Structure formats: structure tokens, C-alpha cells
Amino acid sequence: MYKMQALSLCSSKGGSFMVPQLDFELRSSSLASTRPGRRKECDFLGNVCKVRSCGFLLGSRYSRSSSRGLYYSIPRFHLRSGFPSRYSKMKLVLLFKPLKGSSGSLFELACSVDELLSIEESSSFNEFSGNMNNHTLKIVNDDKLCDHEEENESLDTNSGGVTGEEESARIDVRALACSLKFAKTVDDIEEVLNDKDELPPQVYSAIIRGFGRDKCMDAAMALVEWLKRKKETGGVIGPNLFIYNSLLGAVKHSQQFGEMEKILNDMAEEGIVPNVVTYNSLMAIFVEQGKVDKALNVLEEIKGKGFTPTPVSYSTALLAYRRMEDGNGALKFFVEFREKYTKGEIGKDDIWEEEFVKFQNFTVRICHQVMRRWLVKEGNLSTNVLKLLKDMDTTALKLSREDHERLVWACTREEHYVVAKELYSRIRERHSEISLSVCNHLIWLMGKAKKWWAALEIYEDLLDKGPKPNNLSYELIVSHFKILLTAARKRGIWRWGVRLLNKMEEKGLKPGSKEWNAVLVACSKASETTAAIQIFRRMVEQGERPTIISYGALLSALEKGKLYDEALRVWDHMIKVGVEPNVYAYTIMASVFTGKGNFKMVDAVFKEMAASGIEPTVVTYNAIISGCAQNGMSSAAYEWFHRMKVKNISPNEITYEMLIKALAKDGKPRLAYELYLRARNEALDLSSKAYDAVVRSSQVFGATIDFGVLGPRPADKRKKVQIRKTLTEFCNLADVPRRSKPFDRKEIYVPQTKENQ
């Protein structure tokens, strides 16, 4: 417990809080720019609160402006406010020059607690604290300048200068502060100030706050101790409430929070009763320390002490909720505040009408920032974001379009797609425009979350409602189709592939060779010869030139459909148009000639491969062995098996399985049995079909085999193709067909289907 009776708080750190990023602004004043070319000012106290200058304007009477400065007349103050009678009337001459590159606004106000505190104090104490890089303070004794007219008569309108008497009373606060900056003790302060006259309290207050911003807390504390010593030795000026409030602000800025307890104890010993500004400073200190519960308790204590909370009090409480990342708490606090304001329990002055709007905007800002923090945190807090958005709707607080878009950009993980889709809907419903980059980000995110149907809907909105999609939009949506087509190709789901191609053309998206080839391969895997021919025909009609992959997939489909003559014609045309065959194409042609029983041509294919520098692979031999097995030529299959061994090409499971089934079917169970054992010795994992073929052949043809050596029957290998619900929804979307641009047809041979014939 502190010694001061009026304050019952625990020590903490902190000070004023700054929230310019939360758009909590104050009134500003614009002044005329000054002539350039003045020397660079000392950067000490460069961040001294500009709002205090505004507070000085509000509490003083404007006298006169010129190209060089402004003159103010300070009214008479009571002794309790810190001014002795000899300073009851004086003139402050504020010379300034704007910041380099500034727009001419001298007092660009920042929202910080101690800045607001200076405005609160201005009604009883006109405290000056300007930016020392841009201002020079001159204090001139002049009992005659009491009203606006007398000031106009005394000032030189041309030069903006001061009289000789004014020159003699000039106080260069900037130079004085620089000379005290490195003071550590009272003696250091005395060494500088011992030969100077007593200065007004506002000069000391400005210097103390500047020390806090420049992290010179030792100098600030030493200056206050020096003021205490001066008062004890008969001086007129000593530390008062406003100087101690400035010192608390310095504690916050310097972050030397351990000094707060000593300051409060000194106030109690001096018999200085804190005011609402003091409590606001303490609230800000607790918020800065992260002790938000104590900050909120101070707000209740303000009310308990009989003080009326100021806008700073409520704003600091809101900032406490921001530090806790409690958006719901901030929203609830605002609702309670709004109810009291509406009932007239608080904010009876005219200034509160403007402050209420700022307070409302501040709440929206906090909720927005809290939601962004939730989205970038680890873990899925999407539910929290959606709930806060709904609560904001209930309280009639609305985010701007820019706020919604910033939240969309914060959605980067798959689980964020729910929030992103909700934000997108809100922008479309509540605002007339939306950023194209945001739409592209949403298309990307929906694809990442495998919500391709949602990505397509966004793309459709771009086409129908705008903004017009760009190349990135096109590439993103096409990339999603590529993913789906690749999945269809790998699984052999050719019908889905065809529907996806139709979908692309309906949306004005031109499928490329990769998209066409994916569907061709899917048709080939599914042995859908007719479908492959139709897709190949459409590809040519759309002006897309087939590649070796296109020809290979078509040849494979024709081979599986036993359309050997058509396959030969396609091959001849492929060679004629200059498409170089690869090992896959050669393999298919070897399989075609095997199916026709023309092994001379198979040998010719191998010779042409050697001439082209292409070596056959195990897949090539497997195709030939498979063709022999399917046509009942087990002896030829066994011969090609030995030829691949001679070429040092190791057979795999497919090689053994196709050969074993061919031999078993052709009445050679013993040879099939031996091949099965050889495959096991080579650590190959054969399927149950090969095992069953050996057992069935031995039983049918009466061969004696040792089933114990054969081993247990392998487990069945079943390939389960699971249809994704999202892909089905994607393909079943109700669409508005869009005609694609016509393409010139290439003169490429296309096989004839039975329907066309």
C-alpha cells in the first residue's frame, strides 16, 4: 500500500499508450509554414508530445500569427495550479518551423494517454510541451498584454519578432534540455541551473516529458529532486501535481516502471492529491506492463474516488482488452459504455459527441486487430473470428471494406476457408467494390483447402460482377482444374475428366495440352477407346496441337480396343507430322504388333529404338509378354522373358504374373510353379491371382506340386477408388454456359469411331 491516502494501487510499469494505428485521432491545428534554411535543431525531445501544444492552444487565447510564429496570452492562474503571482501574466511566443517534407500541419496529433492528459489539464494548467525540433519557447513578462487587441498592438506583423525586452527574457527550452540530458544527480542539475532565474512550471514539465521519451529517466528524477530541494531552501516553485503527472508519463515512455512506486510515495509525502489524469497515467502504465486486470480496476477506482472518467480512461480500458486479445470483452465494454452514454449518464458535455464517434471507431479497430491476431496464431481460431463478426453485427458495429480485405489476407491456412468465404460474402453484399488481388487470394485459398467449387464461384463472380479477372485469376483457376484433371488421370476417372473439360470451356477457359492429355490418359487407363478418340478429336478442333503424350494415350486406347489398323495409321501420321516417338510410344507399337502376331515388326520396333538411341525398359517387355499372354502365345511370352534376361533387364511382379498366368492357362503348370518360386526367391510380392493360377492349373492338368513350398496364399489387393464429394459437387454446379472462342482446326488424322462410320 502506498503512503498517499487517495491512491491504493500496487506499483507497476507503463505510462501513456500510443494508438495512432487504431485511428483514434484528436483535433489538429494547421499553422503556416516558415521560411526554410534554419539550422538543424537538436533531436533531443524530438518526440515531445505535440498534443500538449494543442492543449496549450485550447487553454490560451490566440493573439496573433505571422510567417514566423504564434503569440499566446496566458490567463491568470491560481497559486494551487503551480503558477506564482509573478507569472500570473506573461506572454508565450512560440516560434516554429515545420518538419522537412511535411504538408504544413504543425500539430499532427498522436493518440497517446499522456498527450490526452495534457488536454485534460489545460483547463486548469496551460502546459506547454512542444516538439523541440520544431519550436522555440520565449517567455516574456508583459502585464500590459491582457487581451487580443493589446497583443495586436504590441507585435510586429512584418517580422514576427519581439522587442528588446522580450529578447532579454528569452528561454531556449531546447538548449536547456540538451544541457540537462545527461544529468544523473541533483548536483548535476544544480550546476546547470544555479545561475538561472526561476522558470515557469510548464518548462520543467515539458523537459521531464522529453526526458521520458528520450529514455533519460535519471535526468527526469534528478530534476524533480532538484525542484524539491529548491522549494525546501525557500524557492517559490516546487514539484506540483502536473509535474508529477509528467513524471509518470516519463516512466511509461522510458519503461523504467520501478520508479512509479517512488513517485507515488513522494506525492503522498508532499500531500499532493492525485487527479483523474494521474489515474489515467497509472492505467496506461499497467496496460504497458501487461497487467490489464489492474488497469481495469483503476477505472473502477476512478469512479469510486468520485472522479468522472475521461475519454482517455475509457480508451485505455479498451486498449487493455486489446492487449488481452479479448475482442468480445472490448465489444461488451463498448456496449455498456454506449448504453450509459445514450441514457445521459456519461458524456454530458458537447465534446463527448465527437469523442463517442472516436470511441466507437476505436472499438471497431480493436476488434479488427484482435481478429487478425487470431488468424495468424497457431491453431484454428476460425470459430472465434466468426462469432466476433456476428457479435459486431448485433451491436451495429461495421467493418469497412478495407478491414474485411485485410482479414482476408490474414487467411492463409486451409482451415481459414470458412472465414474467408464469409468475409467475401460480406464484401459482396455490403460494398460495391472489391479488390481483384483479394479475389485472387481467395481463389488460391479455396484451392488450397480443396474447395474448388467455391473457387469457381468466385471466378464466376469476377466474370459477372467484376472486377475483370486478370492473368493471375486465369492461371489460378486453371491450376485448380489441372489438379482435378490430374486426380482423374491417376484414378482413371475419365467421365469426371470429360466433365471438367466441359466446365472449363463453359467458363471461357481454354484447356491446354496438359488438360487434354490428362483426360486422354484417363480414357486410356479405363480402356475407353471411343471416349479417347472423341477427346482427341475435340482437342484438334479446338486448335490444340497434340503432343507425344496425346498420341501415346490415343495409341494405348486403340491398342486396348484391339483397333490395330487404326493405331498403325495414327502412328504413321504422327511420324509424318514430325512428332518424335518416345519409349512409351514404341512400347505401345510393340504391343500392337504383338497383338497382330507380327513379331518381325516387333523386332523392327526394337531396331528402330536402338537407332534412335532409346533403350527398351521392363515396361516394353511386359507389354509384349502381356500381349502374348492375352492371345494365348505362352511360348512366345516365355521366349521374350529369356530375351529380357539376356539384356540384363530384371523382371518385376507384372512380368512374372503375366507369364505365370499365360503358362498356367496354356497347360504348363509345372513351369508356372517354378516361375512362381523364382519370383519368391527374388523377394517379389506376387498377387493372389498368380497363386490361384498355379494351383488351378496343377489341379486341372494333374501336376504334382508341393503346396507347402508354394507357401500361403497372398492377400487380395483391392484398389478402392473413393469419389470425393467435393469433386462431385464441383462437377454438378449449375452453370451458365459460355461459348469459347473458335480455334482453327489442324490437319491431323483422327481415328473414326463406330458411330462416325
C-alpha positions in Angstrom: 0.0 0.0 0.0 1.2 3.4 -0.8 1.5 6.2 1.7 -0.7 8.5 -0.2 -4.3 8.2 1.1 -6.0 8.9 -2.2 -4.3 6.1 -4.1 -4.5 2.4 -3.2 -2.7 0.7 -6.1 0.2 -1.7 -6.5 3.2 -0.5 -8.4 3.6 -1.4 -12.0 5.1 -0.3 -15.2 3.6 1.7 -18.0 2.7 5.2 -18.9 0.8 6.7 -21.7 -0.2 4.5 -24.6 0.0 5.3 -28.3 -2.5 4.0 -30.7 -2.2 6.0 -33.9 -2.6 2.8 -35.8 -6.0 2.4 -34.3 -7.2 5.6 -35.9 -8.1 7.2 -32.5 -7.4 10.8 -33.5 -7.7 14.2 -31.9 -8.4 17.6 -33.3 -5.4 19.1 -35.0 -4.4 22.6 -35.9 -2.7 23.8 -39.0 -0.2 26.6 -39.0 1.6 28.5 -41.7 5.0 27.1 -42.8 8.1 29.1 -42.0 11.0 30.1 -44.1 13.5 27.4 -44.8 17.2 27.4 -44.2 17.2 27.4 -40.4 19.9 25.3 -38.7 19.1 21.7 -37.8 17.6 21.6 -34.4 18.8 19.3 -31.6 17.0 16.0 -31.8 16.6 15.8 -28.0 13.0 16.0 -27.0 12.2 15.5 -30.7 9.3 13.3 -29.8 7.8 15.5 -27.1 4.1 15.3 -27.3 2.6 17.5 -29.9 -0.9 17.3 -28.4 0.3 19.3 -25.4 0.9 22.2 -27.8 -2.7 21.7 -28.9 -3.7 21.6 -25.3 -2.0 24.9 -24.9 -3.9 26.3 -27.8 -7.2 25.2 -26.3 -6.4 26.7 -22.9 -4.9 30.0 -24.0 -6.2 33.0 -26.0 -5.0 33.3 -29.5 -3.2 36.5 -30.1 -1.6 36.7 -33.4 0.0 34.7 -36.1 2.7 35.5 -38.6 5.0 33.8 -41.0 7.4 33.1 -38.1 5.3 32.2 -35.2 2.3 32.4 -33.0 1.9 34.5 -29.8 -0.3 33.5 -27.0 -1.5 35.2 -23.8 -1.7 33.0 -20.7 -4.6 34.0 -18.4 -4.1 34.4 -14.6 -3.8 31.2 -12.6 -4.3 30.4 -9.0 -1.3 29.5 -6.9 -2.6 25.9 -6.5 -2.2 25.4 -10.2 1.5 25.8 -9.9 2.0 29.4 -11.1 3.2 32.0 -8.6 1.8 35.5 -8.8 4.9 36.8 -10.6 3.9 34.5 -13.6 0.2 35.3 -13.4 0.5 37.2 -16.7 3.1 36.6 -19.3 3.3 36.2 -23.0 4.5 33.0 -24.6 6.0 33.4 -28.1 6.1 30.2 -30.0 8.4 30.2 -32.9 8.4 27.2 -35.2 9.3 25.7 -38.4 7.5 22.7 -40.0 9.1 19.3 -40.4 11.0 18.9 -43.6 8.7 17.4 -46.2 5.6 18.0 -44.1 2.4 19.2 -45.5 2.3 22.2 -43.3 0.4 20.7 -40.4 2.4 21.6 -37.3 0.3 19.8 -34.7 -0.2 16.4 -36.2 -1.7 14.8 -33.1 -0.9 11.3 -32.0 -3.2 9.3 -29.7 -1.3 8.6 -26.5 -2.5 8.8 -23.0 -0.1 11.4 -21.8 -0.9 13.5 -24.8 -4.6 13.4 -24.0 -3.8 14.0 -20.4 -2.2 17.4 -21.3 -5.5 18.4 -22.9 -7.4 17.4 -19.8 -5.1 19.5 -17.7 -5.3 22.5 -19.9 -8.5 23.8 -18.3 -6.6 24.5 -15.1 -3.0 24.5 -16.2 -1.8 25.6 -19.7 1.1 23.3 -20.0 3.5 23.8 -22.9 5.4 20.9 -24.3 6.2 21.2 -28.0 8.3 19.3 -30.4 11.7 20.7 -29.6 13.0 20.0 -33.0 10.4 22.5 -34.4 9.7 25.0 -31.7 11.4 27.6 -29.6 9.7 28.9 -26.5 10.1 32.5 -25.4 8.5 33.7 -22.2 8.2 37.4 -21.8 6.9 39.3 -18.8 4.3 41.8 -20.0 1.5 42.9 -17.7 0.0 45.1 -20.5 -0.8 42.2 -22.9 -4.1 41.1 -21.4 -6.5 40.9 -24.4 -6.4 40.3 -28.1 -6.3 44.0 -29.1 -3.4 44.9 -26.9 -1.4 41.9 -28.3 -2.0 43.0 -31.8 -0.7 46.5 -31.0 2.5 45.1 -29.4 3.5 42.7 -32.1 5.4 43.5 -35.3 3.3 42.0 -38.1 6.0 42.1 -40.6 8.9 40.4 -38.8 7.1 38.4 -36.2 9.9 39.3 -33.9 9.9 40.5 -30.3 11.1 43.7 -28.6 14.3 44.2 -26.8 12.6 43.4 -23.5 11.3 40.2 -25.0 14.8 39.2 -26.3 16.2 39.6 -22.7 13.6 37.3 -21.4 14.0 34.6 -24.0 14.1 31.0 -22.7 15.7 28.4 -25.1 14.0 25.3 -23.7 15.7 23.1 -26.3 19.2 24.2 -25.3 18.3 23.9 -21.7 17.0 20.4 -22.1 20.1 19.4 -24.0 22.3 20.7 -21.2 20.4 18.7 -18.7 20.1 15.5 -20.7 23.0 13.6 -19.2 22.4 14.7 -15.6 22.5 11.9 -13.0 22.2 13.7 -9.7 20.8 16.8 -8.2 24.2 18.4 -8.1 24.4 17.9 -11.9 21.2 19.8 -12.3 22.3 22.5 -9.8 25.5 23.0 -11.8 23.4 24.0 -14.9 20.5 25.9 -13.2 22.2 27.6 -10.3 22.7 30.8 -12.1 19.3 30.9 -13.8 16.2 32.6 -12.7 13.2 30.6 -11.6 11.3 29.2 -14.6 7.6 28.5 -15.0 6.5 25.0 -14.1 5.4 24.3 -17.6 9.0 24.5 -18.7 10.0 21.8 -16.2 7.0 19.7 -17.2 8.0 19.8 -20.9 11.6 18.9 -20.1 10.6 16.0 -17.9 8.3 14.5 -20.5 11.0 14.9 -23.1 13.4 13.1 -20.9 11.0 10.2 -20.7 10.7 9.9 -24.4 14.5 10.0 -24.8 14.9 7.3 -22.1 16.7 9.7 -19.8 14.8 8.9 -16.6 17.8 9.6 -14.4 17.8 13.2 -15.6 14.0 13.5 -15.1 14.2 12.2 -11.5 17.1 14.4 -10.7 15.3 17.4 -12.0 12.3 16.7 -9.7 14.6 16.2 -6.7 16.3 19.5 -7.5 12.8 21.2 -7.5 12.1 19.7 -4.1 15.4 21.0 -2.8 14.8 24.4 -4.2 11.4 24.6 -2.5 12.9 23.4 0.8 15.5 26.2 0.6 12.9 28.9 0.1 12.2 28.7 -3.6 8.9 29.7 -4.9 8.4 26.7 -7.4 8.4 23.1 -6.4 7.0 19.8 -7.7 3.3 20.1 -8.1 0.6 17.7 -9.4 1.2 18.5 -13.0 5.0 17.9 -12.8 4.4 14.6 -11.1 1.9 13.6 -13.8 4.6 14.5 -16.3 7.0 12.3 -14.4 4.6 9.4 -14.5 4.4 9.9 -18.3 8.2 9.8 -18.4 8.1 6.5 -16.5 5.9 5.0 -19.2 8.0 6.2 -22.1 11.3 5.2 -20.6 9.8 1.9 -19.4 11.6 2.2 -16.0 8.5 1.1 -14.2 10.2 0.6 -10.9 10.3 4.4 -10.4 6.4 4.5 -10.3 6.2 3.5 -6.6 8.7 6.0 -5.5 6.9 8.8 -7.4 3.6 7.9 -5.8 5.2 7.8 -2.4 6.7 11.2 -3.0 3.3 12.6 -4.0 1.8 11.2 -0.7 4.6 12.8 1.3 4.2 16.1 -0.4 0.4 15.9 0.3 -0.4 16.1 -3.4 -3.8 14.5 -4.1 -3.9 12.7 -7.5 -6.5 13.8 -10.1 -8.1 11.8 -12.9 -5.0 12.4 -15.1 -2.9 10.6 -12.5 -5.2 7.7 -12.5 -5.2 7.6 -16.3 -1.5 7.6 -16.3 -1.5 4.6 -13.9 -3.9 2.8 -16.1 -1.7 3.3 -19.1 1.3 2.1 -17.1 -0.5 -1.1 -16.1 -1.5 -1.7 -19.7 2.1 -1.2 -20.9 3.2 -3.8 -18.3 0.6 -6.3 -19.4 -1.3 -6.1 -16.1 -4.6 -5.4 -17.8 -6.7 -6.5 -14.8 -5.1 -3.8 -12.6 -5.7 -1.3 -15.4 -9.4 -2.1 -15.4 -9.5 -2.0 -11.6 -8.1 1.6 -11.8 -11.1 2.6 -13.9 -13.4 1.4 -11.2 -11.4 3.2 -8.6 -11.7 6.4 -10.6 -15.4 6.2 -10.2 -15.1 5.2 -6.5 -13.0 8.2 -5.8 -15.6 10.5 -7.1 -13.8 11.4 -10.3 -15.5 11.4 -13.7 -13.7 9.1 -16.2 -12.5 11.0 -19.2 -12.3 9.7 -22.8 -8.7 8.7 -22.0 -10.0 6.5 -19.2 -12.3 4.6 -21.4 -9.9 4.4 -24.3 -7.2 3.0 -22.0 -9.6 0.4 -20.8 -10.3 -0.6 -24.4 -6.6 -0.9 -25.0 -6.4 -3.3 -22.1 -8.8 -5.6 -23.9 -6.7 -5.3 -27.0 -3.6 -6.4 -25.1 -5.6 -9.4 -23.8 -6.7 -10.1 -27.3 -10.2 -10.2 -25.9 -12.3 -8.8 -28.8 -15.6 -10.0 -27.2 -14.6 -8.2 -23.9 -13.9 -4.9 -25.8 -17.2 -5.2 -27.6 -19.1 -5.8 -24.3 -17.3 -2.9 -22.7 -18.4 -0.6 -25.6 -22.0 -1.8 -25.4 -22.1 -0.9 -21.7 -20.5 2.5 -22.4 -22.9 3.2 -25.3 -25.9 2.4 -23.1 -24.7 4.8 -20.4 -23.9 7.5 -23.0 -27.4 7.1 -24.6 -29.1 7.4 -21.2 -27.0 10.6 -20.4 -25.2 9.0 -17.5 -21.8 10.0 -19.0 -20.7 12.4 -21.7 -23.0 15.3 -20.9 -20.6 17.9 -22.5 -20.6 18.8 -26.1 -17.2 17.4 -26.7 -18.4 13.9 -25.9 -20.4 13.8 -29.1 -17.2 13.8 -31.1 -15.4 11.6 -28.6 -18.2 9.0 -28.8 -17.6 8.6 -32.5 -13.9 8.2 -31.9 -14.6 5.7 -29.2 -16.8 3.7 -31.5 -14.2 3.7 -34.2 -11.6 2.7 -31.7 -13.7 -0.3 -30.7 -14.0 -1.4 -34.3 -10.3 -1.0 -34.7 -9.6 -3.2 -31.7 -12.0 -5.9 -32.8 -10.4 -5.9 -36.3 -6.9 -6.2 -34.9 -7.9 -9.0 -32.5 -9.4 -11.0 -35.3 -6.2 -10.6 -37.4 -4.2 -11.8 -34.4 -6.4 -14.8 -34.1 -6.0 -15.7 -37.8 -2.2 -15.5 -37.7 -1.9 -17.6 -34.5 -1.2 -21.3 -34.4 -4.3 -23.4 -34.1 -7.7 -23.0 -35.6 -9.5 -19.9 -34.2 -11.9 -19.5 -37.1 -14.9 -20.1 -34.9 -13.8 -17.2 -32.6 -13.5 -14.9 -35.6 -16.9 -15.8 -37.0 -18.5 -15.3 -33.5 -16.9 -11.9 -33.1 -18.1 -10.9 -36.6 -21.6 -11.9 -35.7 -21.5 -10.1 -32.4 -20.3 -6.9 -34.2 -23.4 -7.2 -36.4 -25.6 -7.4 -33.3 -24.0 -4.3 -31.8 -24.3 -2.4 -35.2 -20.5 -2.0 -35.5 -19.4 -2.5 -39.1 -16.0 -3.1 -40.6 -15.0 -1.2 -43.7 -14.2 -2.8 -47.0 -10.5 -2.3 -46.3 -10.9 -4.0 -42.9 -12.6 -7.0 -44.5 -9.9 -7.3 -47.1 -7.1 -7.1 -44.6 -8.8 -10.0 -42.7 -9.0 -12.0 -46.0 -5.2 -11.5 -46.5 -4.7 -12.9 -43.0 -6.5 -16.1 -44.0 -3.6 -18.3 -45.3 -4.3 -21.8 -43.9 -6.7 -24.5 -45.2 -9.0 -24.2 -42.1 -9.4 -20.5 -42.8 -11.5 -21.1 -45.9 -14.8 -20.8 -43.8 -13.8 -17.3 -42.5 -12.5 -16.2 -45.9 -15.8 -17.2 -47.6 -17.8 -15.4 -45.0 -15.7 -12.3 -45.4 -16.0 -12.5 -49.2 -19.8 -12.7 -48.9 -19.9 -9.7 -46.6 -17.8 -7.6 -49.0 -20.0 -8.5 -52.0 -23.2 -7.8 -50.0 -22.2 -4.6 -48.3 -19.8 -2.9 -50.7 -19.9 -2.0 -54.3 -16.3 -2.9 -55.0 -13.8 -5.5 -54.1 -10.1 -5.7 -54.8 -9.1 -8.1 -57.6 -6.0 -9.1 -55.6 -8.2 -10.2 -52.7 -10.3 -12.3 -55.1 -7.2 -13.9 -56.5 -6.1 -14.7 -52.9 -9.5 -16.2 -52.2 -9.3 -18.4 -55.3 -5.9 -19.6 -54.2 -7.0 -20.3 -50.7 -10.1 -22.2 -51.8 -8.0 -24.4 -54.0 -5.5 -25.0 -51.1 -8.5 -26.1 -49.0 -9.7 -28.3 -51.8 -12.8 -26.2 -52.1 -12.6 -26.0 -55.9 -16.4 -25.4 -56.3 -16.0 -22.3 -54.1 -13.0 -21.1 -56.1 -15.1 -21.5 -59.3 -17.9 -19.4 -57.8 -15.5 -16.6 -57.0 -14.2 -16.7 -60.6 -17.8 -16.6 -61.9 -18.5 -13.5 -59.8 -15.5 -11.9 -61.4 -16.9 -12.6 -64.8 -20.4 -11.4 -63.9 -19.9 -8.7 -61.3 -16.3 -7.6 -61.7 -13.6 -6.6 -61.3 -12.5 -8.2 -64.6 -10.2 -11.2 -63.9 -6.5 -10.8 -64.9 -3.9 -13.3 -66.0 -3.3 -14.4 -62.4 -7.0 -15.1 -61.9 -7.0 -17.2 -65.0 -3.9 -19.1 -64.1 -5.2 -19.8 -60.6 -8.5 -21.2 -61.7 -6.8 -23.2 -64.4 -4.4 -24.6 -61.9 -7.3 -25.9 -59.9 -8.7 -27.7 -63.0 -5.2 -29.1 -63.5 -5.3 -30.6 -60.0 -8.7 -32.1 -60.6 -7.8 -33.4 -64.0 -4.5 -34.9 -62.7 -6.6 -36.7 -60.0 -8.9 -38.0 -62.7 -6.0 -39.1 -64.8 -4.3 -41.0 -61.9 -7.5 -42.8 -61.0 -8.7 -43.4 -64.5 -12.0 -41.5 -63.8 -12.4 -40.5 -67.4 -16.0 -39.3 -67.1 -15.0 -36.7 -64.5 -12.2 -35.6 -66.8 -14.6 -35.1 -69.6 -17.0 -33.1 -67.4 -14.1 -30.9 -66.2 -13.1 -30.1 -69.7 -16.7 -29.2 -70.5 -16.7 -27.0 -67.4 -13.6 -25.2 -68.5 -15.0 -24.4 -71.9 -18.2 -23.2 -70.4 -16.4 -20.7 -68.2 -14.3 -19.4 -71.1 -11.2 -21.2 -70.0 -9.1 -22.7 -72.8 -7.8 -26.1 -71.9 -4.1 -26.6 -72.7 -2.4 -29.7 -73.9 -1.8 -30.8 -70.3 -5.5 -30.7 -69.6 -6.4 -32.6 -72.8 -3.7 -35.1 -72.2 -4.8 -35.8 -68.7 -8.3 -36.8 -69.9 -6.8 -38.8 -72.8 -4.6 -40.8 -70.3 -7.7 -41.3 -68.1 -9.6 -42.7 -71.0 -6.7 -44.9 -71.9 -6.4 -46.3 -68.4 -10.1 -47.1 -68.4 -9.8 -48.7 -71.8 -12.4 -46.3 -73.1 -11.3 -46.3 -76.8 -14.3 -44.4 -78.1 -14.1 -41.7 -75.4 -10.3 -41.3 -76.1 -11.0 -40.8 -79.8 -13.7 -38.2 -79.1 -11.4 -36.2 -76.7 -8.6 -36.4 -79.3 -11.0 -35.0 -81.9 -12.2 -32.2 -79.7 -8.6 -31.3 -78.9 -7.7 -30.9 -82.6 -10.9 -29.0 -83.3 -10.1 -26.5 -80.5 -6.8 -25.8 -82.2 -4.6 -27.5 -79.7 -1.7 -29.4 -81.3 -1.3 -33.0 -80.0 2.0 -33.9 -78.3 3.7 -37.2 -78.0 1.7 -37.8 -74.8 -1.5 -37.2 -76.7 -0.5 -39.7 -79.4 0.7 -42.2 -76.8 -2.5 -42.1 -74.9 -4.6 -42.5 -78.1 -2.4 -45.3 -79.3 -2.7 -47.1 -76.0 -6.5 -46.7 -76.1 -6.6 -48.1 -79.6 -4.4 -51.0 -78.7 -6.6 -51.9 -75.7 -9.6 -51.7 -78.0 -7.8 -54.0 -80.5 -8.1 -51.4 -83.2 -4.6 -52.3 -84.5 -5.1 -50.9 -88.0 -6.2 -47.5 -86.7 -3.3 -47.5 -84.3 -0.9 -48.0 -87.3 -2.5 -45.2 -89.2 -2.2 -42.9 -86.2 1.5 -43.9 -85.8 2.3 -43.2 -89.4 0.6 -39.8 -89.2 2.5 -39.0 -86.0 5.8 -39.7 -87.7 4.7 -37.7 -90.8 3.9 -34.6 -88.8 7.3 -34.8 -87.1 6.4 -35.8 -83.6 9.3 -37.8 -82.2 8.2 -41.1 -80.5 9.4 -41.9 -77.0 9.9 -45.2 -75.3 6.2 -45.2 -74.3 5.1 -44.8 -77.9 7.5 -47.5 -79.0 6.2 -49.8 -76.3 2.6 -49.4 -77.4 3.5 -50.1 -81.0 5.4 -53.2 -79.9 2.3 -54.3 -78.1 0.2 -53.6 -81.2 2.4 -55.7 -83.4 2.4 -58.4 -80.8 -1.4 -58.4 -80.8 -1.4 -58.9 -84.6 1.1 -61.7 -84.1 3.7 -59.9 -86.3 6.9 -60.5 -84.3 9.0 -59.4 -87.2 7.6 -55.9 -86.8 8.2 -56.2 -83.1 11.9 -56.8 -83.9 11.7 -53.9 -86.3 10.4 -51.7 -83.5 13.4 -52.7 -81.3 15.8 -51.9 -84.1 14.3 -48.5 -84.7 14.5 -47.8 -80.9 18.2 -48.7 -81.0 18.8 -46.5 -84.0 17.1 -43.6 -82.1 19.2 -44.2 -79.0 16.2 -45.3 -76.9 16.7 -48.4 -74.8 13.7 -50.7 -74.1 12.6 -51.0 -70.5 11.0 -53.6 -68.4 7.7 -52.0 -69.3 8.4 -52.6 -73.0 9.0 -56.3 -72.4 6.0 -56.5 -70.1 3.8 -55.1 -72.9 5.0 -57.8 -75.3 4.6 -60.6 -72.7 1.2 -59.3 -71.8 0.2 -59.3 -75.5 1.4 -62.8 -75.9 -0.5 -64.0 -72.8 -3.7 -62.4 -73.9 -3.5 -64.0 -77.3 -2.6 -67.5 -76.0 1.0 -67.4 -77.1 2.7 -68.6 -73.9 5.8 -70.0 -75.7 6.4 -66.6 -77.3 5.9 -64.9 -73.9 8.5 -67.3 -72.3 10.9 -66.6 -75.2 10.7 -62.8 -74.6 11.1 -63.4 -70.9 14.5 -65.0 -71.6 15.4 -62.2 -74.1 15.0 -59.6 -71.4 17.1 -61.6 -69.0 19.8 -61.7 -71.7 19.6 -57.9 -71.9 20.1 -57.7 -68.1 16.7 -56.3 -67.6 15.3 -57.6 -64.3 11.7 -58.7 -64.5 9.2 -57.3 -61.9 6.0 -58.6 -60.4 4.0 -57.8 -63.5 6.4 -59.7 -65.7 6.1 -62.9 -63.6 2.4 -62.6 -63.0 1.6 -62.2 -66.8 3.9 -65.0 -67.7 2.7 -67.4 -64.9 -0.9 -66.8 -65.9 -0.1 -67.4 -69.6 1.7 -70.7 -68.9 -0.9 -71.9 -66.4 -3.6 -71.2 -68.9 -1.7 -73.0 -71.7 -1.4 -76.2 -69.7 2.1 -75.7 -68.4 1.5 -75.8 -64.6 5.0 -77.1 -63.7 6.8 -74.3 -65.5 4.3 -71.8 -63.9 5.1 -73.3 -60.5 8.9 -72.9 -61.0 8.5 -69.3 -62.1 6.4 -68.6 -59.0 9.1 -70.0 -56.7 11.8 -68.0 -58.6 9.8 -64.8 -58.1 9.5 -65.5 -54.4 13.3 -66.2 -54.2 13.8 -62.7 -55.8 11.7 -61.2 -53.0 9.0 -60.2 -55.3 5.5 -59.8 -53.9 3.2 -61.6 -56.3 -0.6 -61.2 -56.2 -3.2 -63.8 -55.3 -4.1 -64.1 -59.0 -0.7 -65.7 -59.8 -1.0 -68.1 -56.9 -4.5 -69.1 -57.9 -3.4 -69.6 -61.5 -0.7 -72.1 -60.4 -3.0 -74.0 -58.1 -5.9 -74.2 -60.6 -3.6 -75.2 -63.5 -2.0 -78.0 -61.4 -5.4 -79.3 -60.4 -6.8 -79.2 -64.0 -3.8 -80.7 -65.7 -2.9 -83.1 -62.8 0.5 -81.8 -62.0 2.1 -82.7 -58.7 3.4 -79.7 -56.8 4.4 -79.1 -53.2 1.9 -76.6 -51.8 4.0 -76.3 -48.6 6.9 -74.9 -50.7 4.4 -72.7 -52.6 3.6 -71.0 -49.3 0.3 -69.4 -48.1 -2.0 -67.7 -50.5 -1.2 -63.9 -50.7 -3.9 -61.5 -49.5 -6.1 -59.9 -52.2 -5.0 -56.5 -53.4 -8.1 -54.4 -54.0 -7.9 -50.9 -55.4 -10.6 -48.8 -53.9 -11.4 -45.6 -55.8 -13.2 -43.2 -53.5 -15.2 -40.5 -55.1 -14.7 -37.2 -53.4 -17.9 -35.4 -52.6 -16.4 -32.1 -53.2 -15.4 -33.1 -56.7 -18.9 -34.3 -57.4 -20.3 -31.0 -56.2 -17.8 -29.2 -58.4 -18.9 -31.1 -61.4 -22.6 -30.7 -60.6 -22.6 -26.9 -60.2 -25.4 -25.2 -62.1 -23.5 -23.1 -64.6 -24.3 -20.6 -67.3 -22.6 -22.0 -70.5 -20.1 -19.6 -72.0 -19.1 -20.0 -75.7 -15.4 -20.4 -76.1 -13.6 -18.7 -78.9 -13.3 -20.8 -82.1 -9.9 -22.3 -82.9 -8.6 -23.2 -86.3 -8.6 -26.9 -86.8 -5.2 -28.6 -87.6 -4.9 -31.1 -90.3 -4.3 -34.0 -88.0 -5.5 -37.5 -88.5 -8.3 -38.6 -86.1 -9.4 -42.2 -86.0 -13.1 -42.9 -86.8 -15.3 -44.3 -84.2 -18.1 -46.8 -84.9 -20.7 -44.1 -84.5 -19.0 -41.9 -87.1 -18.5 -44.7 -89.5 
